[in-house]
């Protein structure tokens, strides 16, 4: 199970304008903008969190 499933992180692609603002304001630095322009959550395990 990935981080997005563990946290119920979802993005409505029809509403996202792909501006990257959510990436810029994410205090945990766990969101990145994917190649498709949509935000994606990075795996928490890389930060030492095991969920």
Buried (B, 14 or more C-beta within 10 A) or exposed (E): EEBBEEEEBEBEEEEEEEEEEEBEEBEEEBBEBEEEEEBBBBEBEEEEEEE
